[in-house]
């Protein structure tokens, strides 16, 4: 199998980074995979020591086919770091697996991602492979299913899809019809479209919502596992865009590396309905807004 490179984005959390790398090393394909790490520079003197602690740890990382570390001289921010890093790596390799420094992976995460990348490489309607799924009932969804929504906690894509990435909030506001906005927002949930508006107003500066918008504009779909392959450990208040929440830490990780994939390239309506119902729960909606707005940036 022609394995995709792994690109990892880190900043100032040495312990989270260590756990992320160690879980990734436990994958059976790790020793055959190239790991490329982008370390953003410190935004001020308060994080200088922690950024350097991360960089000192990175110099000790082994267990992969190769390890390349790119240290940003200055702080460019997470969104810019990810956009530039993903673009550089995917243009060189043709495909990419993407992680941030607070993602624990299943031992078969790389197997699942690489198999899915190979399976849908020539299927132009599939744009994105997700390693995470919402905590919904998986019954009847199969091992995997297709969905319009893009999830950014452990994901993968191809150069010919990513090249169409566009971050233009004002353009989307002008061009999207009311019907498109509603569909994009999962029936006016308030979770997704508001991010476009807030970017346009300068309230936030994010990247992931525009990858979702790019996929949506091109009628693309995203592959999701019924059972998640990743756990986010960043909801402890330690990160710049994190908040304290234990909800995403309680999900058991899938070990189904040989998952089956749908051949009918249509959105799974049952999964969409279950996600809509989940979002409608007031107890979950607040958390979901925080997770998506502040983590997938």
Secondary structure, 3 states (H helix, E strand, C coil): CCCCEEEEEECCCHHHHHHHHHHHHCCCCHHHCEEEEEECCCCCHHHHHHHHHHHHHHCCCCCCCEEEEEECCCCCCHHHHHHHHHHHHHHHHCEEEEEECCEEECCCHHHHHHHHHHHCCCCCCEEEEECCCCCCCCCCCCCEEEECCCCCCCEEEEHHHHCCCCCCHHHHHHHCCHHHHHHHCCCCCCCCHHHHHHHHCCCCCCCHHHHHHHHHHCCCEEEEECCCCEEECCCCCCCCCCCCCCHHHCCCCCCCCCCCCCCCCCCCHHHHHHHHHHHHCHHHHHHHHHHHHHCCC
